[in-house]
Amino acid sequence: MSRGLWLLAGALLVALLVPLLLGGSGLFGRLANFPADLLLLMLGMVLLGWLLNSLRLQLLLGPRRPPPLRAFGIVIATEFAICATPAGAGGALTMMVLLMRQGITAARGTAVFAVEQLCDLAFFACALIGVLFYAMTHAVSTRLAGLLALAAFLMIGALVLLALLGRFHRQVFRFNGWLIGRLGAKPRFKRRWARRLLGFRNALGESLSLPWAILLGVFALTVIHWLLRYSVLYLTLRGLGSELAWAWTFVVQILALTAGQFSLLPGGAGSAELAAAALLAPLVGKSSSAAAIVIWRFVTYYFYLIAGAPVFLHLAGRPLLRKLVRTRQR
């Protein structure tokens, strides 16, 4: 077993230990009493979210879009790669490779992935601003308010930075070429790298120049997908008999998953659970928070791995899986 797979297995083990230590022996009873129909509903919400993302992918690709079933498989395989690699680094590579097998260039595939990420960032920035306004009219602890403000600041800062990068991309490209030259890169490598950057820029511009109706449709699908995804924890707590406003479950999830990204573990396993436990326990108690973390992560993480692994292997194959594993080891 490679080091990358050992890392993933170890992270999953830590992720399971966190709620077990938090909830104690009563955890299994809480899980056994959780309504099965509610669990099936949340898994259906995940499947619906994947379907919406496949429609988003088809809209962005235009006339060269893959068949609906193939697009659905590409989305599931990409989600698996995001969950199985640190900070989701394998997602862009997986989508690019799978789209190349459909006759779409690497630059266009990477540009489509970038546009999807931009839509995601725009949604989170808008949602955090809305939650901030909600917090102004409701009592909230100083610590949670500070974390919420920090998250909103970082999200808006990322959007501003991306906007500046788009505005001054020529200067960035020149600096990149100068830096590569200073590092001793060969002229052939510099030309190949420049062609790739220009190809990506042109493909990104082509994607962003789609009709406004299509771009608005893409953003609407993004909003619905993330609303479904970020309602899982709220429904989980309702099923466990705990009441917590949707806005606060949104904040808990975004902060926990951000902590998971910074940990550089596959899917943030372990660190996301720790952060969620620290945020949820003061609000709903240790027992409820432990059970909620297990169910929430099963629906939004473990299910992605379980359902996505066979689809990934079918569409991408073992060579790409080995490449992702080697990437994690670097």
Backbone hydrogen bonds, N-H to C=O, Kabsch-Sander energy under -0.5 kcal/mol:
donor,donor_aa,acceptor,acceptor_aa,energy
6,W,2,S,-2.1
7,L,3,R,-2.4
8,L,4,G,-2.0
9,A,5,L,-2.6
10,G,6,W,-2.7
11,A,7,L,-2.4
12,L,8,L,-2.2
13,L,9,A,-2.0
14,V,10,G,-2.2
15,A,11,A,-2.2
16,L,12,L,-1.6
17,L,13,L,-1.8
18,V,14,V,-1.9
20,L,16,L,-1.2
21,L,17,L,-2.7
22,L,18,V,-1.8
23,G,19,P,-2.9
24,G,20,L,-1.9
26,G,23,G,-0.7
27,L,24,G,-1.5
28,F,25,S,-0.6
30,R,26,G,-1.7
31,L,27,L,-2.2
32,A,28,F,-2.4
33,N,29,G,-1.5
34,F,31,L,-1.1
39,L,35,P,-1.6
40,L,36,A,-2.3
41,L,37,D,-1.9
42,M,38,L,-2.1
43,L,39,L,-2.1
44,G,40,L,-2.2
45,M,41,L,-1.8
46,V,42,M,-1.7
47,L,43,L,-2.1
48,L,44,G,-2.5
49,G,45,M,-2.2
50,W,46,V,-2.2
51,L,47,L,-2.1
52,L,48,L,-2.4
53,N,49,G,-2.1
54,S,50,W,-2.0
55,L,51,L,-1.9
56,R,52,L,-2.1
57,L,53,N,-2.4
58,Q,54,S,-2.0
59,L,55,L,-2.2
60,L,56,R,-2.0
61,L,57,L,-1.7
62,G,58,Q,-1.3
64,R,61,L,-1.2
65,R,62,G,-1.8
71,A,67,P,-2.8
72,F,68,P,-2.3
73,G,69,L,-2.1
74,I,70,R,-2.4
75,V,71,A,-2.0
76,I,72,F,-2.0
77,A,73,G,-2.7
78,T,74,I,-2.3
79,E,75,V,-2.4
80,F,76,I,-2.1
81,A,77,A,-2.1
82,I,78,T,-2.2
83,C,79,E,-2.1
84,A,80,F,-1.8
85,T,81,A,-0.7
85,T,82,I,-0.5
87,A,265,L,-0.7
88,G,82,I,-0.5
88,G,85,T,-1.9
89,A,86,P,-2.0
90,G,81,A,-0.5
91,G,88,G,-1.6
93,L,89,A,-0.6
94,T,90,G,-2.2
95,M,91,G,-2.4
96,M,92,A,-2.4
97,V,93,L,-2.5
98,L,94,T,-2.5
99,L,95,M,-2.4
100,M,96,M,-2.0
101,R,97,V,-1.4
102,Q,99,L,-1.3
103,G,100,M,-1.7
104,I,99,L,-2.1
109,G,105,T,-2.4
110,T,106,A,-2.5
111,A,107,A,-2.1
112,V,108,R,-2.4
113,F,109,G,-1.9
114,A,110,T,-2.2
115,V,111,A,-2.4
116,E,112,V,-2.1
117,Q,113,F,-2.0
118,L,114,A,-2.2
119,C,115,V,-2.2
120,D,116,E,-2.1
121,L,117,Q,-2.5
122,A,118,L,-2.4
123,F,119,C,-2.2
124,F,120,D,-2.4
125,A,121,L,-2.4
126,C,122,A,-2.2
127,A,123,F,-3.0
128,L,124,F,-2.6
129,I,125,A,-1.9
130,G,126,C,-2.2
131,V,127,A,-2.4
132,L,128,L,-2.2
133,F,129,I,-2.0
134,Y,130,G,-2.0
135,A,131,V,-2.5
136,M,132,L,-1.5
137,T,133,F,-0.7
137,T,134,Y,-1.0
138,H,135,A,-1.0
145,A,141,S,-2.4
146,G,142,T,-2.3
147,L,143,R,-2.2
148,L,144,L,-2.5
149,A,145,A,-2.5
150,L,146,G,-2.3
151,A,147,L,-2.4
152,A,148,L,-2.3
153,F,149,A,-2.4
154,L,150,L,-2.5
155,M,151,A,-2.4
156,I,152,A,-2.6
157,G,153,F,-2.5
158,A,154,L,-2.1
159,L,155,M,-1.8
160,V,156,I,-2.4
161,L,157,G,-2.5
162,L,158,A,-2.3
163,A,159,L,-2.2
164,L,160,V,-2.5
165,L,161,L,-2.3
166,G,162,L,-2.2
167,R,163,A,-2.2
168,F,164,L,-2.5
169,H,166,G,-0.8
172,V,168,F,-1.8
173,F,169,H,-2.7
174,R,170,R,-2.3
175,F,171,Q,-2.4
176,N,172,V,-2.5
177,G,173,F,-2.4
178,W,174,R,-2.4
179,L,175,F,-2.7
180,I,176,N,-2.4
181,G,177,G,-2.0
182,R,178,W,-2.2
183,L,179,L,-1.5
184,G,181,G,-1.4
185,A,180,I,-2.0
190,K,186,K,-2.2
191,R,187,P,-2.4
192,R,188,R,-2.2
193,W,189,F,-2.7
194,A,190,K,-2.3
195,R,191,R,-2.4
196,R,192,R,-1.8
197,L,193,W,-2.3
198,L,194,A,-2.6
199,G,195,R,-2.4
200,F,196,R,-2.5
201,R,197,L,-2.6
202,N,198,L,-2.6
203,A,199,G,-2.3
204,L,200,F,-2.8
205,G,201,R,-2.5
206,E,202,N,-2.1
207,S,203,A,-2.1
208,L,204,L,-2.5
209,S,205,G,-1.1
210,L,207,S,-1.2
214,I,211,P,-0.6
215,L,211,P,-2.1
216,L,212,W,-2.8
217,G,213,A,-1.8
218,V,214,I,-2.5
219,F,215,L,-2.2
220,A,216,L,-2.5
221,L,217,G,-2.3
222,T,218,V,-1.9
223,V,219,F,-2.5
224,I,220,A,-2.3
225,H,221,L,-2.3
226,W,222,T,-2.4
227,L,223,V,-2.2
228,L,224,I,-2.1
229,R,225,H,-2.5
230,Y,226,W,-2.7
231,S,228,L,-1.1
232,V,229,R,-1.0
235,L,231,S,-2.4
236,T,232,V,-2.4
237,L,233,L,-2.4
238,R,234,Y,-1.9
239,G,235,L,-2.4
240,L,236,T,-1.4
241,G,238,R,-1.2
242,S,237,L,-3.0
244,L,242,S,-0.5
248,W,245,A,-0.6
249,T,245,A,-1.8
250,F,246,W,-2.3
251,V,247,A,-1.9
252,V,248,W,-2.6
253,Q,249,T,-2.2
254,I,250,F,-2.5
255,L,251,V,-2.4
256,A,252,V,-2.4
257,L,253,Q,-2.8
258,T,254,I,-1.7
259,A,255,L,-2.1
260,G,256,A,-1.9
261,Q,257,L,-1.9
262,F,258,T,-2.0
263,S,259,A,-1.1
264,L,260,G,-0.5
264,L,261,Q,-1.2
265,L,260,G,-0.7
267,G,82,I,-0.5
267,G,85,T,-1.1
268,G,265,L,-2.5
269,A,266,P,-1.7
271,S,269,A,-0.9
272,A,268,G,-2.9
274,L,270,G,-2.1
275,A,271,S,-2.5
276,A,272,A,-2.4
277,A,273,E,-2.4
278,A,274,L,-2.2
279,L,275,A,-1.7
280,L,276,A,-2.9
281,A,277,A,-2.2
283,L,280,L,-1.4
284,V,280,L,-2.5
285,G,280,L,-0.5
285,G,281,A,-1.9
289,S,285,G,-2.1
290,A,286,K,-2.5
291,A,287,S,-2.0
292,A,288,S,-2.6
293,I,289,S,-2.3
294,V,290,A,-1.8
295,I,291,A,-2.1
296,W,292,A,-2.9
297,R,293,I,-2.5
298,F,294,V,-1.9
299,V,295,I,-2.4
300,T,296,W,-2.4
301,Y,297,R,-1.5
302,Y,297,R,-2.2
303,F,298,F,-2.6
305,L,301,Y,-1.7
306,I,302,Y,-2.9
307,A,303,F,-2.8
308,G,304,Y,-1.5
309,A,305,L,-2.0
311,V,307,A,-0.7
312,F,308,G,-3.1
313,L,309,A,-2.6
314,H,310,P,-2.0
315,L,311,V,-2.5
316,A,312,F,-3.2
317,G,312,F,-1.2
321,L,317,G,-1.3
322,R,318,R,-2.7
323,K,319,P,-1.9
324,L,320,L,-2.3
325,V,321,L,-2.2
326,R,322,R,-2.5
327,T,323,K,-2.0
328,R,324,L,-1.8
329,Q,325,V,-1.1
330,R,326,R,-0.7
330,R,327,T,-0.8
